[in-house]
Amino acid sequence: MAKQFQLAAATIRHQKFTFREKAKQAKLYLAIYQSVFENGQTPNDLIVLPEQPGIIDDRFAITEDEVAQTLKQYFNFDHDPLQLKRWPKKQKTIVTILTRIIDEVPMNRPMNEDELNHYLRPIYFDYTTLRRYLIDYGFLKRTVDGRQYWRTTTKED
């Protein structure tokens, strides 16, 4: 093979070694994947989110314990209307707080922007940001012209 491609024999030996190492790594990776995901050992306590556009990644693997801890950190539950203390920076935390904020919006009821703002304004001073993220992450849908909003349903609903 070295003569055929006009290479040194050491180059071919090195490539064979590299391929064998990559094959070992791939076998190990597949074994770990199968033991975690194909044997039915996926975590059952993940929260259910609306269908997400694009790739589903680790931002959406949120356990009930993580939700409880995050909500305690970011919300002020002493006030009667739900109140967000500050806007988080991490995407996983944003998704977590959106799952709680969407509970304040009524289900199965189309509403205009003013009606939706009525529900979001007491939660956070920048309610337009809340609205944008709720739409971007699939918790709310709206018409193309932006006149009507409605809450989406999850697989559990």
C-alpha positions in Angstrom: 0.0 0.0 0.0 2.9 2.3 0.8 4.4 1.8 -2.7 1.0 2.2 -4.4 0.4 5.6 -2.8 4.1 6.5 -2.7 4.3 6.9 1.0 6.6 5.7 3.7 5.7 2.4 5.4 5.8 4.2 8.8 3.0 6.5 7.5 0.8 3.5 6.7 1.5 1.9 10.1 0.6 5.2 11.9 -2.7 5.5 10.0 -3.6 1.9 10.9 -2.8 2.6 14.5 -5.0 5.7 14.4 -7.9 3.9 12.9 -7.7 1.1 15.5 -7.7 3.7 18.3 -10.7 5.5 16.8 -12.6 2.2 16.4 -12.0 1.4 20.1 -13.3 4.9 21.1 -16.3 4.4 18.9 -17.1 1.0 20.5 -16.8 2.5 24.0 -19.0 5.4 23.1 -21.7 3.1 21.6 -21.6 0.9 24.6 -22.1 3.8 27.0 -24.9 5.2 24.8 -26.7 1.8 24.7 -26.4 1.3 28.4 -27.9 4.7 29.1 -30.5 5.3 26.4 -31.5 2.0 24.9 -32.1 0.0 28.1 -34.9 2.3 29.2 -32.8 3.9 31.9 -33.6 7.5 30.8 -34.5 9.8 33.7 -38.3 9.7 34.2 -38.4 12.9 36.2 -37.6 15.3 33.3 -40.2 18.0 32.8 -42.3 18.1 29.6 -41.8 21.0 27.3 -43.6 22.1 24.1 -42.2 20.9 20.8 -39.1 22.8 20.0 -37.9 24.0 16.7 -34.4 22.9 15.8 -32.1 20.6 17.7 -33.1 19.3 21.1 -30.0 19.6 23.4 -29.1 19.6 27.1 -31.0 22.8 27.7 -34.1 20.8 27.5 -33.1 18.0 29.9 -34.4 19.5 33.1 -35.2 17.5 36.1 -37.9 18.3 38.7 -35.2 18.9 41.3 -33.5 21.5 39.1 -36.8 23.2 38.4 -37.5 23.5 42.2 -34.1 24.9 42.9 -34.1 27.4 40.0 -37.6 28.6 40.8 -36.7 29.3 44.4 -33.6 31.2 43.2 -35.3 33.4 40.6 -38.8 34.0 41.8 -40.1 36.0 44.6 -43.0 33.9 46.0 -43.7 36.3 48.9 -45.8 38.5 46.6 -49.3 37.5 45.5 -48.7 37.9 41.7 -45.7 35.8 40.6 -42.6 38.0 40.4 -39.3 37.3 38.6 -36.3 38.8 40.6 -33.9 38.9 37.6 -33.4 37.6 34.1 -31.1 34.6 33.9 -28.2 34.4 31.5 -28.0 30.6 31.0 -30.4 29.1 28.4 -31.3 26.1 30.6 -32.4 28.4 33.4 -34.4 30.5 30.9 -36.3 27.5 29.8 -36.9 26.5 33.4 -38.4 29.8 34.4 -40.5 29.9 31.2 -42.1 26.7 32.2 -43.3 28.4 35.4 -44.3 31.7 33.7 -46.5 30.0 31.1 -48.7 28.6 33.9 -49.9 32.2 34.4 -51.3 32.4 30.9 -54.7 30.8 30.4 -54.9 27.6 28.2 -57.2 27.3 25.2 -57.9 31.0 24.9 -56.7 33.2 22.0 -55.8 36.7 23.1 -54.5 39.9 21.7 -51.1 41.5 22.7 -52.7 43.7 25.4 -54.4 40.8 27.0 -51.2 38.8 27.0 -49.2 41.7 28.4 -51.8 41.9 31.2 -50.6 38.5 32.4 -46.9 39.1 31.8 -46.5 42.7 33.1 -46.8 41.8 36.8 -44.2 39.0 36.5 -41.3 41.1 35.1 -40.7 44.7 34.2 -39.5 43.8 30.8 -42.6 41.8 29.8 -41.8 42.1 26.1 -38.7 40.0 26.7 -40.8 37.4 28.4 -43.2 37.4 25.5 -40.4 37.1 22.9 -38.8 34.1 24.8 -42.2 32.4 25.3 -42.7 32.5 21.5 -39.1 31.6 20.6 -39.1 28.5 22.8 -42.6 27.4 21.6 -44.6 28.1 24.8 -46.8 30.6 22.9 -47.8 30.7 19.2 -49.0 33.7 17.3 -50.5 34.6 14.0 -48.2 35.9 11.3 -49.5 39.5 11.8 -49.0 39.2 15.6 -52.6 40.1 16.4 -53.5 36.8 18.3 -51.5 34.8 20.7 -52.3 31.4 22.3 -50.7 28.9 24.5 -49.3 25.7 23.0 -49.9 22.3 24.4 -47.4 19.8 25.5 -47.6 16.0 24.8 -49.0 15.6 28.4 -51.8 18.1 27.8 
